[in-house]
Amino acid sequence: MQCKTADELMALAKAEGFEITKDEAEAYFAELADVELDEKALRNIAGGTCTLDGTSCWTLSN
C-alpha cells in the first residue's frame, strides 16, 4: 500500500500495530518531499551498480 496522506499513513501504522500521531505522519511526508538522491544513488537507479564496499561503480550502456 502506498500512502498518499497523513491519515492513510496513520491507518496503515495502526493496522500494523503502531500508533503515530498526525504530526508525526505529516513530518514524515515533509521529510520525503525534501529527499534528494546523490549521484551514487541515481547511478544505481538508472541501471548502474556498485560493489558492496562502494569502491567501484559502473553503468550499463548501449
PENOR-V257397 format. One line per field, one symbol per residue. psi: psi as a letter, one per 40 degrees, with the letter a starting at -180 (. if undefined). burial: + if it has 9 or more other ideal C-beta (glycine too) atoms within 8 Angstrom, else -. Layout:
psi = ???
burial = ???
This chain:
psi = hhheiddddddddddeeihiiddddddddddddehhhidddddddeeiiiideeehiiihi.
burial = -----+-+++-+++----------++-++----------+-+++---+-+------+-+---
